[in-house]
Structure formats: C-alpha cells, structure tokens
Amino acid sequence: MSSTETTNDKPIVTNSPANDDSGATKDLSATSVTLCLSALLSSLDLTIVTTAVPAIVTSF
C-alpha cells in the first residue's frame, strides 16, 4: 500500500513495493472465474448429451 509522511503540512505519499500486488489478485480472480465457468459449461453439456442420446438413438 502506501505510507504518508507530512512535512510543512503537505502529505507526501510513497509507494511501498513490498505491498504492491500489481494486479495479481485480479489475475487470480479472473482465472478462478474462468475455470469455474468452464467446469459448469462442461457439466451442462454432458447432462444435455446424456439426456438426448436415447431419443437420438431411437430415431435411427
């Protein structure tokens, strides 16, 4: 994050590189959401195909 020092009643904000995650949290969140969405769509596709296969087989 940042620390604030005051000199002559003017704040000086310095960035601390140790606390700067540089968007790593956003990257991790985006990756997690993408993986969860992929698993959801895959299971939904499997459910639809499993349900439809008997109807498709009987029509041929």
mmCIF file as gemmi writes it, N, C-alpha and C atoms, coordinates in Angstrom:
data_model
loop_
_atom_site.group_PDB
_atom_site.id
_atom_site.type_symbol
_atom_site.label_atom_id
_atom_site.label_alt_id
_atom_site.label_comp_id
_atom_site.label_asym_id
_atom_site.label_entity_id
_atom_site.label_seq_id
_atom_site.pdbx_PDB_ins_code
_atom_site.Cartn_x
_atom_site.Cartn_y
_atom_site.Cartn_z
_atom_site.occupancy
_atom_site.B_iso_or_equiv
_atom_site.pdbx_formal_charge
_atom_site.auth_seq_id
_atom_site.auth_asym_id
_atom_site.pdbx_PDB_model_num
ATOM 1 N N . MET Axp A 1 ? 0.844 -1.172 0 1 0 ? 1 A 1
ATOM 2 C CA . MET Axp A 1 ? 0 0 0 1 0 ? 1 A 1
ATOM 3 C C . MET Axp A 1 ? 0.89 1.236 0 1 0 ? 1 A 1
ATOM 4 N N . SER Axp A 2 ? 0.495 2.245 0.72 1 0 ? 2 A 1
ATOM 5 C CA . SER Axp A 2 ? 1.294 3.451 0.729 1 0 ? 2 A 1
ATOM 6 C C . SER Axp A 2 ? 1.373 3.997 2.147 1 0 ? 2 A 1
ATOM 7 N N . SER Axp A 3 ? 2.427 4.692 2.392 1 0 ? 3 A 1
ATOM 8 C CA . SER Axp A 3 ? 2.583 5.345 3.688 1 0 ? 3 A 1
ATOM 9 C C . SER Axp A 3 ? 2.588 6.85 3.456 1 0 ? 3 A 1
ATOM 10 N N . THR Axp A 4 ? 2.152 7.573 4.459 1 0 ? 4 A 1
ATOM 11 C CA . THR Axp A 4 ? 2.041 9.022 4.318 1 0 ? 4 A 1
ATOM 12 C C . THR Axp A 4 ? 2.954 9.696 5.333 1 0 ? 4 A 1
ATOM 13 N N . GLU Axp A 5 ? 3.755 10.6 4.85 1 0 ? 5 A 1
ATOM 14 C CA . GLU Axp A 5 ? 4.611 11.406 5.712 1 0 ? 5 A 1
ATOM 15 C C . GLU Axp A 5 ? 4.2 12.866 5.528 1 0 ? 5 A 1
ATOM 16 N N . THR Axp A 6 ? 4.272 13.628 6.589 1 0 ? 6 A 1
ATOM 17 C CA . THR Axp A 6 ? 3.901 15.033 6.459 1 0 ? 6 A 1
ATOM 18 C C . THR Axp A 6 ? 5.115 15.917 6.715 1 0 ? 6 A 1
ATOM 19 N N . THR Axp A 7 ? 5.314 16.86 5.84 1 0 ? 7 A 1
ATOM 20 C CA . THR Axp A 7 ? 6.319 17.903 6.005 1 0 ? 7 A 1
ATOM 21 C C . THR Axp A 7 ? 5.693 19.201 5.559 1 0 ? 7 A 1
ATOM 22 N N . ASN Axp A 8 ? 5.761 20.188 6.416 1 0 ? 8 A 1
ATOM 23 C CA . ASN Axp A 8 ? 5.188 21.505 6.135 1 0 ? 8 A 1
ATOM 24 C C . ASN Axp A 8 ? 3.696 21.401 5.807 1 0 ? 8 A 1
ATOM 25 N N . ASP Axp A 9 ? 3.006 20.521 6.502 1 0 ? 9 A 1
ATOM 26 C CA . ASP Axp A 9 ? 1.566 20.317 6.356 1 0 ? 9 A 1
ATOM 27 C C . ASP Axp A 9 ? 1.145 19.839 4.961 1 0 ? 9 A 1
ATOM 28 N N . LYS Axp A 10 ? 2.07 19.299 4.207 1 0 ? 10 A 1
ATOM 29 C CA . LYS Axp A 10 ? 1.742 18.726 2.904 1 0 ? 10 A 1
ATOM 30 C C . LYS Axp A 10 ? 2.056 17.23 2.953 1 0 ? 10 A 1
ATOM 31 N N . PRO Axp A 11 ? 1.069 16.402 2.705 1 0 ? 11 A 1
ATOM 32 C CA . PRO Axp A 11 ? 1.348 14.958 2.76 1 0 ? 11 A 1
ATOM 33 C C . PRO Axp A 11 ? 2.18 14.496 1.572 1 0 ? 11 A 1
ATOM 34 N N . ILE Axp A 12 ? 3.126 13.624 1.858 1 0 ? 12 A 1
ATOM 35 C CA . ILE Axp A 12 ? 3.939 13.002 0.826 1 0 ? 12 A 1
ATOM 36 C C . ILE Axp A 12 ? 3.615 11.512 0.858 1 0 ? 12 A 1
ATOM 37 N N . VAL Axp A 13 ? 3.102 11.008 -0.234 1 0 ? 13 A 1
ATOM 38 C CA . VAL Axp A 13 ? 2.709 9.607 -0.301 1 0 ? 13 A 1
ATOM 39 C C . VAL Axp A 13 ? 3.79 8.841 -1.041 1 0 ? 13 A 1
ATOM 40 N N . THR Axp A 14 ? 4.307 7.809 -0.392 1 0 ? 14 A 1
ATOM 41 C CA . THR Axp A 14 ? 5.307 6.961 -1.022 1 0 ? 14 A 1
ATOM 42 C C . THR Axp A 14 ? 4.735 5.561 -1.186 1 0 ? 14 A 1
ATOM 43 N N . ASN Axp A 15 ? 4.983 4.97 -2.326 1 0 ? 15 A 1
ATOM 44 C CA . ASN Axp A 15 ? 4.507 3.615 -2.592 1 0 ? 15 A 1
ATOM 45 C C . ASN Axp A 15 ? 5.518 2.609 -2.08 1 0 ? 15 A 1
ATOM 46 N N . SER Axp A 16 ? 5.014 1.584 -1.433 1 0 ? 16 A 1
ATOM 47 C CA . SER Axp A 16 ? 5.866 0.526 -0.926 1 0 ? 16 A 1
ATOM 48 C C . SER Axp A 16 ? 5.815 -0.649 -1.894 1 0 ? 16 A 1
ATOM 49 N N . PRO Axp A 17 ? 6.924 -1.023 -2.513 1 0 ? 17 A 1
ATOM 50 C CA . PRO Axp A 17 ? 6.892 -2.127 -3.468 1 0 ? 17 A 1
ATOM 51 C C . PRO Axp A 17 ? 6.579 -3.474 -2.819 1 0 ? 17 A 1
ATOM 52 N N . ALA Axp A 18 ? 6.796 -3.607 -1.525 1 0 ? 18 A 1
ATOM 53 C CA . ALA Axp A 18 ? 6.518 -4.877 -0.85 1 0 ? 18 A 1
ATOM 54 C C . ALA Axp A 18 ? 5.022 -5.158 -0.785 1 0 ? 18 A 1
ATOM 55 N N . ASN Axp A 19 ? 4.203 -4.131 -0.747 1 0 ? 19 A 1
ATOM 56 C CA . ASN Axp A 19 ? 2.762 -4.307 -0.633 1 0 ? 19 A 1
ATOM 57 C C . ASN Axp A 19 ? 2.037 -4.151 -1.962 1 0 ? 19 A 1
ATOM 58 N N . ASP Axp A 20 ? 2.727 -3.88 -3.02 1 0 ? 20 A 1
ATOM 59 C CA . ASP Axp A 20 ? 2.107 -3.686 -4.328 1 0 ? 20 A 1
ATOM 60 C C . ASP Axp A 20 ? 1.943 -5.035 -4.999 1 0 ? 20 A 1
ATOM 61 N N . ASP Axp A 21 ? 0.683 -5.499 -5.159 1 0 ? 21 A 1
ATOM 62 C CA . ASP Axp A 21 ? 0.458 -6.808 -5.771 1 0 ? 21 A 1
ATOM 63 C C . ASP Axp A 21 ? 0.356 -6.723 -7.288 1 0 ? 21 A 1
ATOM 64 N N . SER Axp A 22 ? 0.326 -5.546 -7.836 1 0 ? 22 A 1
ATOM 65 C CA . SER Axp A 22 ? 0.349 -5.266 -9.283 1 0 ? 22 A 1
ATOM 66 C C . SER Axp A 22 ? -0.667 -6.087 -10.072 1 0 ? 22 A 1
ATOM 67 N N . GLY Axp A 23 ? -1.87 -6.175 -9.542 1 0 ? 23 A 1
ATOM 68 C CA . GLY Axp A 23 ? -2.944 -6.825 -10.268 1 0 ? 23 A 1
ATOM 69 C C . GLY Axp A 23 ? -2.966 -8.333 -10.147 1 0 ? 23 A 1
ATOM 70 N N . ALA Axp A 24 ? -2.159 -8.901 -9.277 1 0 ? 24 A 1
ATOM 71 C CA . ALA Axp A 24 ? -2.126 -10.359 -9.136 1 0 ? 24 A 1
ATOM 72 C C . ALA Axp A 24 ? -3.458 -10.881 -8.628 1 0 ? 24 A 1
ATOM 73 N N . THR Axp A 25 ? -4.12 -10.116 -7.784 1 0 ? 25 A 1
ATOM 74 C CA . THR Axp A 25 ? -5.419 -10.545 -7.255 1 0 ? 25 A 1
ATOM 75 C C . THR Axp A 25 ? -6.457 -10.579 -8.36 1 0 ? 25 A 1
ATOM 76 N N . LYS Axp A 26 ? -6.429 -9.601 -9.247 1 0 ? 26 A 1
ATOM 77 C CA . LYS Axp A 26 ? -7.364 -9.58 -10.375 1 0 ? 26 A 1
ATOM 78 C C . LYS Axp A 26 ? -7.107 -10.752 -11.31 1 0 ? 26 A 1
ATOM 79 N N . ASP Axp A 27 ? -5.843 -11.061 -11.543 1 0 ? 27 A 1
ATOM 80 C CA . ASP Axp A 27 ? -5.5 -12.183 -12.413 1 0 ? 27 A 1
ATOM 81 C C . ASP Axp A 27 ? -5.983 -13.494 -11.815 1 0 ? 27 A 1
ATOM 82 N N . LEU Axp A 28 ? -5.785 -13.666 -10.515 1 0 ? 28 A 1
ATOM 83 C CA . LEU Axp A 28 ? -6.22 -14.888 -9.845 1 0 ? 28 A 1
ATOM 84 C C . LEU Axp A 28 ? -7.737 -15.005 -9.861 1 0 ? 28 A 1
ATOM 85 N N . SER Axp A 29 ? -8.43 -13.896 -9.643 1 0 ? 29 A 1
ATOM 86 C CA . SER Axp A 29 ? -9.892 -13.916 -9.682 1 0 ? 29 A 1
ATOM 87 C C . SER Axp A 29 ? -10.402 -14.254 -11.08 1 0 ? 29 A 1
ATOM 88 N N . ALA Axp A 30 ? -9.818 -13.656 -12.076 1 0 ? 30 A 1
ATOM 89 C CA . ALA Axp A 30 ? -10.237 -13.929 -13.455 1 0 ? 30 A 1
ATOM 90 C C . ALA Axp A 30 ? -9.988 -15.386 -13.826 1 0 ? 30 A 1
ATOM 91 N N . THR Axp A 31 ? -8.861 -15.924 -13.396 1 0 ? 31 A 1
ATOM 92 C CA . THR Axp A 31 ? -8.549 -17.327 -13.675 1 0 ? 31 A 1
ATOM 93 C C . THR Axp A 31 ? -9.526 -18.251 -12.969 1 0 ? 31 A 1
ATOM 94 N N . SER Axp A 32 ? -9.843 -17.949 -11.714 1 0 ? 32 A 1
ATOM 95 C CA . SER Axp A 32 ? -10.781 -18.776 -10.955 1 0 ? 32 A 1
ATOM 96 C C . SER Axp A 32 ? -12.18 -18.753 -11.575 1 0 ? 32 A 1
ATOM 97 N N . VAL Axp A 33 ? -12.636 -17.58 -11.963 1 0 ? 33 A 1
ATOM 98 C CA . VAL Axp A 33 ? -13.951 -17.464 -12.591 1 0 ? 33 A 1
ATOM 99 C C . VAL Axp A 33 ? -13.976 -18.226 -13.915 1 0 ? 33 A 1
ATOM 100 N N . THR Axp A 34 ? -12.916 -18.125 -14.69 1 0 ? 34 A 1
ATOM 101 C CA . THR Axp A 34 ? -12.84 -18.816 -15.973 1 0 ? 34 A 1
ATOM 102 C C . THR Axp A 34 ? -12.875 -20.331 -15.787 1 0 ? 34 A 1
ATOM 103 N N . LEU Axp A 35 ? -12.128 -20.83 -14.806 1 0 ? 35 A 1
ATOM 104 C CA . LEU Axp A 35 ? -12.122 -22.272 -14.556 1 0 ? 35 A 1
ATOM 105 C C . LEU Axp A 35 ? -13.475 -22.77 -14.062 1 0 ? 35 A 1
ATOM 106 N N . CYS Axp A 36 ? -14.109 -22.017 -13.186 1 0 ? 36 A 1
ATOM 107 C CA . CYS Axp A 36 ? -15.43 -22.416 -12.684 1 0 ? 36 A 1
ATOM 108 C C . CYS Axp A 36 ? -16.47 -22.393 -13.799 1 0 ? 36 A 1
ATOM 109 N N . LEU Axp A 37 ? -16.434 -21.384 -14.634 1 0 ? 37 A 1
ATOM 110 C CA . LEU Axp A 37 ? -17.363 -21.305 -15.753 1 0 ? 37 A 1
ATOM 111 C C . LEU Axp A 37 ? -17.133 -22.447 -16.75 1 0 ? 37 A 1
ATOM 112 N N . SER Axp A 38 ? -15.89 -22.779 -16.979 1 0 ? 38 A 1
ATOM 113 C CA . SER Axp A 38 ? -15.566 -23.892 -17.87 1 0 ? 38 A 1
ATOM 114 C C . SER Axp A 38 ? -16.096 -25.21 -17.31 1 0 ? 38 A 1
ATOM 115 N N . ALA Axp A 39 ? -15.929 -25.441 -16.013 1 0 ? 39 A 1
ATOM 116 C CA . ALA Axp A 39 ? -16.447 -26.669 -15.396 1 0 ? 39 A 1
ATOM 117 C C . ALA Axp A 39 ? -17.966 -26.713 -15.453 1 0 ? 39 A 1
ATOM 118 N N . LEU Axp A 40 ? -18.62 -25.587 -15.235 1 0 ? 40 A 1
ATOM 119 C CA . LEU Axp A 40 ? -20.075 -25.526 -15.295 1 0 ? 40 A 1
ATOM 120 C C . LEU Axp A 40 ? -20.59 -25.849 -16.705 1 0 ? 40 A 1
ATOM 121 N N . LEU Axp A 41 ? -19.994 -25.235 -17.702 1 0 ? 41 A 1
ATOM 122 C CA . LEU Axp A 41 ? -20.43 -25.471 -19.079 1 0 ? 41 A 1
ATOM 123 C C . LEU Axp A 41 ? -20.153 -26.906 -19.523 1 0 ? 41 A 1
ATOM 124 N N . SER Axp A 42 ? -19.051 -27.463 -19.081 1 0 ? 42 A 1
ATOM 125 C CA . SER Axp A 42 ? -18.733 -28.844 -19.417 1 0 ? 42 A 1
ATOM 126 C C . SER Axp A 42 ? -19.741 -29.811 -18.81 1 0 ? 42 A 1
ATOM 127 N N . SER Axp A 43 ? -20.084 -29.602 -17.545 1 0 ? 43 A 1
ATOM 128 C CA . SER Axp A 43 ? -21.065 -30.493 -16.906 1 0 ? 43 A 1
ATOM 129 C C . SER Axp A 43 ? -22.455 -30.305 -17.502 1 0 ? 43 A 1
ATOM 130 N N . LEU Axp A 44 ? -22.807 -29.085 -17.869 1 0 ? 44 A 1
ATOM 131 C CA . LEU Axp A 44 ? -24.092 -28.833 -18.511 1 0 ? 44 A 1
ATOM 132 C C . LEU Axp A 44 ? -24.163 -29.525 -19.874 1 0 ? 44 A 1
ATOM 133 N N . ASP Axp A 45 ? -23.088 -29.469 -20.624 1 0 ? 45 A 1
ATOM 134 C CA . ASP Axp A 45 ? -23.039 -30.133 -21.921 1 0 ? 45 A 1
ATOM 135 C C . ASP Axp A 45 ? -23.175 -31.645 -21.755 1 0 ? 45 A 1
ATOM 136 N N . LEU Axp A 46 ? -22.49 -32.199 -20.774 1 0 ? 46 A 1
ATOM 137 C CA . LEU Axp A 46 ? -22.58 -33.635 -20.524 1 0 ? 46 A 1
ATOM 138 C C . LEU Axp A 46 ? -23.999 -34.042 -20.134 1 0 ? 46 A 1
ATOM 139 N N . THR Axp A 47 ? -24.657 -33.225 -19.34 1 0 ? 47 A 1
ATOM 140 C CA . THR Axp A 47 ? -26.033 -33.51 -18.932 1 0 ? 47 A 1
ATOM 141 C C . THR Axp A 47 ? -26.982 -33.484 -20.139 1 0 ? 47 A 1
ATOM 142 N N . ILE Axp A 48 ? -26.822 -32.506 -20.994 1 0 ? 48 A 1
ATOM 143 C CA . ILE Axp A 48 ? -27.689 -32.395 -22.171 1 0 ? 48 A 1
ATOM 144 C C . ILE Axp A 48 ? -27.47 -33.568 -23.114 1 0 ? 48 A 1
ATOM 145 N N . VAL Axp A 49 ? -26.226 -33.936 -23.363 1 0 ? 49 A 1
ATOM 146 C CA . VAL Axp A 49 ? -25.929 -35.04 -24.273 1 0 ? 49 A 1
ATOM 147 C C . VAL Axp A 49 ? -26.444 -36.353 -23.702 1 0 ? 49 A 1
ATOM 148 N N . THR Axp A 50 ? -26.251 -36.581 -22.396 1 0 ? 50 A 1
ATOM 149 C CA . THR Axp A 50 ? -26.714 -37.814 -21.766 1 0 ? 50 A 1
ATOM 150 C C . THR Axp A 50 ? -28.226 -37.941 -21.85 1 0 ? 50 A 1
ATOM 151 N N . THR Axp A 51 ? -28.926 -36.844 -21.705 1 0 ? 51 A 1
ATOM 152 C CA . THR Axp A 51 ? -30.378 -36.865 -21.79 1 0 ? 51 A 1
ATOM 153 C C . THR Axp A 51 ? -30.853 -37.07 -23.22 1 0 ? 51 A 1
ATOM 154 N N . ALA Axp A 52 ? -30.163 -36.52 -24.198 1 0 ? 52 A 1
ATOM 155 C CA . ALA Axp A 52 ? -30.621 -36.56 -25.584 1 0 ? 52 A 1
ATOM 156 C C . ALA Axp A 52 ? -30.236 -37.83 -26.33 1 0 ? 52 A 1
ATOM 157 N N . VAL Axp A 53 ? -29.229 -38.553 -25.882 1 0 ? 53 A 1
ATOM 158 C CA . VAL Axp A 53 ? -28.748 -39.713 -26.635 1 0 ? 53 A 1
ATOM 159 C C . VAL Axp A 53 ? -29.836 -40.778 -26.818 1 0 ? 53 A 1
ATOM 160 N N . PRO Axp A 54 ? -30.621 -41.164 -25.8 1 0 ? 54 A 1
ATOM 161 C CA . PRO Axp A 54 ? -31.657 -42.177 -26.055 1 0 ? 54 A 1
ATOM 162 C C . PRO Axp A 54 ? -32.666 -41.754 -27.119 1 0 ? 54 A 1
ATOM 163 N N . ALA Axp A 55 ? -33.054 -40.492 -27.143 1 0 ? 55 A 1
ATOM 164 C CA . ALA Axp A 55 ? -34 -40.022 -28.158 1 0 ? 55 A 1
ATOM 165 C C . ALA Axp A 55 ? -33.373 -40.036 -29.54 1 0 ? 55 A 1
ATOM 166 N N . ILE Axp A 56 ? -32.115 -39.731 -29.636 1 0 ? 56 A 1
ATOM 167 C CA . ILE Axp A 56 ? -31.425 -39.73 -30.929 1 0 ? 56 A 1
ATOM 168 C C . ILE Axp A 56 ? -31.255 -41.161 -31.435 1 0 ? 56 A 1
ATOM 169 N N . VAL Axp A 57 ? -30.931 -42.079 -30.542 1 0 ? 57 A 1
ATOM 170 C CA . VAL Axp A 57 ? -30.711 -43.467 -30.937 1 0 ? 57 A 1
ATOM 171 C C . VAL Axp A 57 ? -32.003 -44.116 -31.41 1 0 ? 57 A 1
ATOM 172 N N . THR Axp A 58 ? -33.127 -43.844 -30.739 1 0 ? 58 A 1
ATOM 173 C CA . THR Axp A 58 ? -34.394 -44.462 -31.139 1 0 ? 58 A 1
ATOM 174 C C . THR Axp A 58 ? -34.916 -43.916 -32.466 1 0 ? 58 A 1
ATOM 175 N N . SER Axp A 59 ? -34.488 -42.735 -32.857 1 0 ? 59 A 1
ATOM 176 C CA . SER Axp A 59 ? -34.967 -42.187 -34.119 1 0 ? 59 A 1
ATOM 177 C C . SER Axp A 59 ? -34.239 -42.773 -35.323 1 0 ? 59 A 1
ATOM 178 N N . PHE Axp A 60 ? -33.111 -43.44 -35.116 1 0 ? 60 A 1
ATOM 179 C CA . PHE Axp A 60 ? -32.363 -44.033 -36.234 1 0 ? 60 A 1
ATOM 180 C C . PHE Axp A 60 ? -32.535 -45.492 -36.269 1 0 ? 60 A 1
